[in-house]
Amino acid sequence: MVPSHSRTRGRRLMRASRTPALAAACALALTGCQGAAMSGDDAPDKGGPVRIGVIVPLTGPTSQVGTALRNGLELAVKEVNSHQGVHGRPVEYVVVDDAGDPANSTQLARRLVRQDKVTMLFGTITGDTAEAVGRVADEAHVPFGTAILGDTEHCFAYQWGFGESTRQMLTPTVPGLIEKYGTDVALVGSDYNYPHFYAGVARELVKKAGGTVVAEEYSPLGQTDWQPVIGRLKSAKPDTVLSMVVGADAVTFSKQAQQFGLLTPKLGFEGAPLDADFQPALGPLVAGRTHTVRWSDRLDDPESRGFVKDYRAAHDWKAPVPEVAGNAYFGVEFFLAAAAKAGSNDPEAVNRAIGRLSFDSPLGKGTRFHAANHVLQADMQQVTIGGDGAYNVTRNHPMVADTTPKKGCS
């Protein structure tokens, strides 16, 4: 990765810590750990380490994805610290488990700001937990980065997403699916805010491409019996299913969709279940399909290959490296480059630097956030999933823009 600004690094060593402390966070909630703007007592030590508060589900239905995000972040911190940190200041991180529950996410974010005095927050998997932390970040004026794909209707002044936005994901994808499979499209998702937002963008792009949405279904997280939903989808006779069923449910839904005759080779199929996180569980069911992603572990880039090598070695990992791990790795490097540019541990100064930074990485040359929506303007990759599980890059979509304005960015 080649930062497009100068980065000076000193000589101190990394000191990293983990605190899977949901119980501790609940205790703090009882002692009045409530938000509002950060006071002087909450501010990070100006000359101390750059501290990152990491909020991820390490338990619950999305724990697999949360663990991958944490793993990518840890390697990014290790890499930056191996080059003498940020202006000589080491980078530390504190990991907490929100179990995918927004109430936990809120309490843990407040604790990380007030007790651990972090300079930045990073993590979350589902849209509702991201929104919970986004609100705390705005209250406390602390930057917050996410790595999962997708965005939401609302923008937060201190929140920045490194995963692809919904429009960046669907704009290069929908016209090709309609041309290859037909015009009738069904939408299915987990029942929380993001899949509904995804469906709204999908409806718009399907219509623009000359298609029709013929069915739309949602189920709560943790659903085990998808047969009724699959029956209703089948009765609509779609040519393509766009799925935003997430977490472990993505595997359950996809297997049952095949079992009950919905998911056949003649059906177009795109969405979260095709993510690399789920390939080990779905194998032949997704082989041969194309998928649009921000990052793949088969990206032909020396820095990306180095990260993949380190990830496999650190975790004895044989399967495709999850996209969220790559987004977290390069996203944290972006955040820390902004901290170096700010020259301070002051969260507000770092937040301003994030908004102004242009950064070269395997995610694209000159990646940057758009001021109107805080969406990272970056490349997209079309991958074809091989029978061996490889996510081979078969087409590059350079710098796919999403400039759609949102309320709340400033």
Beta strands, then each sheet from edge to edge (+ up, - down):
strand 1: 50-56
strand 2: 91-97
strand 3: 120-123
strand 4: 144-146
strand 5: 159-161
strand 6: 184-190
strand 7: 212-219
strand 8: 240-244
strand 9: 268-271
strand 10: 290-293
strand 11: 359-361
strand 12: 364-369
strand 13: 376-385
strand 14: 391-400
sheet 1: 2+ 1+ 3+ 4+ 5+
sheet 2: 7+ 6+ 8+ 9+
sheet 3: 10+ 13- 12+ 11-
sheet 4: 10+ 13- 14+
end
